[in-house]
Amino acid sequence: APPNTMTEKFSDLLQFTTQVSRLMVTEIRRRASNKSTEKQCALLSPKDFKATTPSEAASRAIVQFLEINQSEEASRGWM
């Protein structure tokens, strides 16, 4: 649906999406800073997650996991 139609139907859509985005970022950061997550990411190929810190590598791994891929198998059920 066009953006203006969405905001007409759901007047608080902007506030809702802002809160959801903040929550998502906070949760990814919290989980990425978990030592067990950092350890698992260290086992991954270094070329996949070039980062300055283990926490940053973990954040990238989490985001990559959440991304929708073109194939249904690679999307891990997100399609």
Secondary structure as UniProt FT lines:
FT   HELIX           3..9
FT   TURN            11..12
FT   HELIX           13..32
FT   HELIX           35..43
FT   TURN            46..48
FT   HELIX           54..66
FT   TURN            72..77
//
